[in-house]
Amino acid sequence: MQLRLSYEEWTRLRITTIGSFDLNKRERAKLRKQRKPIRDRERQARKHAQRGALPRAQYLARSLARTQPWKPQYLPVHLQLAASDLIEENIDIIGVRKNAIAPFW
């Protein structure tokens, strides 16, 4: 009795004690060598993810060197324009007239 397993069935069933009929031992070894680096990379990626490692793009987006929190944050242009209009009207940004003693509200 012969099983006559094709390579596809052979790999799907994970049978290693007998070979497939459509590929000889050398061809199976060649395919195994081609698949090994792919499997190793996937395994390493899973291990890194389990340890909490972030993908490079995500890491750079969160990094302090990229966000530079130590630098002063400037107002957007529309708020700068609004602030300059208030100053021109002789009113401080917090609502106090520059030459007055008490707030105007």
DRENKOL-551206 format. One record per residue (C-alpha): chain; x, y, z. Coordinates in steps of 0.001 Angstrom, whole numbers, plus 500000, padded with zeros to 6 digits. Layout:
BEGIN
rec mol->A	xx->X	yy->Y	zz->Z $
...
This chain:
BEGIN
rec mol->A	xx->500000	yy->500000	zz->500000 $
rec mol->A	xx->501341	yy->503431	zz->499065 $
rec mol->A	xx->500155	yy->506718	zz->500538 $
rec mol->A	xx->501371	yy->508892	zz->497657 $
rec mol->A	xx->501313	yy->512186	zz->499523 $
rec mol->A	xx->501907	yy->515299	zz->497477 $
rec mol->A	xx->504252	yy->517926	zz->498884 $
rec mol->A	xx->501277	yy->520144	zz->499723 $
rec mol->A	xx->499559	yy->517353	zz->501703 $
rec mol->A	xx->502888	yy->516349	zz->503229 $
rec mol->A	xx->503475	yy->519848	zz->504645 $
rec mol->A	xx->499854	yy->520413	zz->505669 $
rec mol->A	xx->499758	yy->517139	zz->507619 $
rec mol->A	xx->503306	yy->517722	zz->508948 $
rec mol->A	xx->504396	yy->514214	zz->508085 $
rec mol->A	xx->508166	yy->513886	zz->508246 $
rec mol->A	xx->508744	yy->510150	zz->508494 $
rec mol->A	xx->508006	yy->509537	zz->504813 $
rec mol->A	xx->508632	yy->511795	zz->501834 $
rec mol->A	xx->506268	yy->513201	zz->499257 $
rec mol->A	xx->506043	yy->511538	zz->495867 $
rec mol->A	xx->506329	yy->514687	zz->493761 $
rec mol->A	xx->509557	yy->516083	zz->495306 $
rec mol->A	xx->512670	yy->514155	zz->496183 $
rec mol->A	xx->514644	yy->514620	zz->499400 $
rec mol->A	xx->517036	yy->517188	zz->497915 $
rec mol->A	xx->514198	yy->519349	zz->496545 $
rec mol->A	xx->512376	yy->519256	zz->499905 $
rec mol->A	xx->515585	yy->520345	zz->501656 $
rec mol->A	xx->515976	yy->523234	zz->499210 $
rec mol->A	xx->512417	yy->524450	zz->499876 $
rec mol->A	xx->512956	yy->524076	zz->503631 $
rec mol->A	xx->516076	yy->526275	zz->503403 $
rec mol->A	xx->514112	yy->528916	zz->501506 $
rec mol->A	xx->511317	yy->528997	zz->504103 $
rec mol->A	xx->513560	yy->529049	zz->507191 $
rec mol->A	xx->514659	yy->532728	zz->507055 $
rec mol->A	xx->511039	yy->533819	zz->506622 $
rec mol->A	xx->509931	yy->531769	zz->509619 $
rec mol->A	xx->512847	yy->533080	zz->511694 $
rec mol->A	xx->511995	yy->536722	zz->510901 $
rec mol->A	xx->508346	yy->536155	zz->511813 $
rec mol->A	xx->509342	yy->534457	zz->515074 $
rec mol->A	xx->511702	yy->537324	zz->515969 $
rec mol->A	xx->508961	yy->539876	zz->515243 $
rec mol->A	xx->506558	yy->538015	zz->517541 $
rec mol->A	xx->509179	yy->537887	zz->520304 $
rec mol->A	xx->509894	yy->541614	zz->519987 $
rec mol->A	xx->506183	yy->542432	zz->520114 $
rec mol->A	xx->505712	yy->540280	zz->523225 $
rec mol->A	xx->508533	yy->542188	zz->524942 $
rec mol->A	xx->506814	yy->545474	zz->524137 $
rec mol->A	xx->509023	yy->546680	zz->521303 $
rec mol->A	xx->507429	yy->549262	zz->519018 $
rec mol->A	xx->507712	yy->549453	zz->515245 $
rec mol->A	xx->510290	yy->552064	zz->514178 $
rec mol->A	xx->507744	yy->554545	zz->512812 $
rec mol->A	xx->505702	yy->554420	zz->516022 $
rec mol->A	xx->508821	yy->554778	zz->518168 $
rec mol->A	xx->509993	yy->557834	zz->516227 $
rec mol->A	xx->506563	yy->559455	zz->516455 $
rec mol->A	xx->506671	yy->559192	zz->520264 $
rec mol->A	xx->510357	yy->559942	zz->520784 $
rec mol->A	xx->511331	yy->563026	zz->522766 $
rec mol->A	xx->513949	yy->563969	zz->520205 $
rec mol->A	xx->511198	yy->564201	zz->517586 $
rec mol->A	xx->508600	yy->566006	zz->519735 $
rec mol->A	xx->511191	yy->568228	zz->521511 $
rec mol->A	xx->509108	yy->569087	zz->524606 $
rec mol->A	xx->511936	yy->571272	zz->525983 $
rec mol->A	xx->511459	yy->573853	zz->523227 $
rec mol->A	xx->508867	yy->576584	zz->523774 $
rec mol->A	xx->505569	yy->576033	zz->522072 $
rec mol->A	xx->504574	yy->578902	zz->519829 $
rec mol->A	xx->501056	yy->580079	zz->519202 $
rec mol->A	xx->499450	yy->579222	zz->515880 $
rec mol->A	xx->499317	yy->582075	zz->513399 $
rec mol->A	xx->495616	yy->582812	zz->513885 $
rec mol->A	xx->496109	yy->583184	zz->517651 $
rec mol->A	xx->499181	yy->585357	zz->517137 $
rec mol->A	xx->497122	yy->587654	zz->514944 $
rec mol->A	xx->494327	yy->587812	zz->517515 $
rec mol->A	xx->496797	yy->588614	zz->520284 $
rec mol->A	xx->498455	yy->591337	zz->518216 $
rec mol->A	xx->495036	yy->592913	zz->517524 $
rec mol->A	xx->494310	yy->593057	zz->521251 $
rec mol->A	xx->497669	yy->594628	zz->521971 $
rec mol->A	xx->497107	yy->597210	zz->519268 $
rec mol->A	xx->493801	yy->598122	zz->520938 $
rec mol->A	xx->495807	yy->598826	zz->524110 $
rec mol->A	xx->494279	yy->595824	zz->525886 $
rec mol->A	xx->496399	yy->593130	zz->527403 $
rec mol->A	xx->495699	yy->589520	zz->526458 $
rec mol->A	xx->494348	yy->588729	zz->529932 $
rec mol->A	xx->491777	yy->591490	zz->529640 $
rec mol->A	xx->493483	yy->594346	zz->531475 $
rec mol->A	xx->493952	yy->597750	zz->529910 $
rec mol->A	xx->497621	yy->598545	zz->529811 $
rec mol->A	xx->497230	yy->602010	zz->531328 $
rec mol->A	xx->494358	yy->601161	zz->533690 $
rec mol->A	xx->494583	yy->600058	zz->537289 $
rec mol->A	xx->491603	yy->597693	zz->537353 $
rec mol->A	xx->490347	yy->595219	zz->534733 $
rec mol->A	xx->487684	yy->596585	zz->532408 $
rec mol->A	xx->485086	yy->593860	zz->532889 $
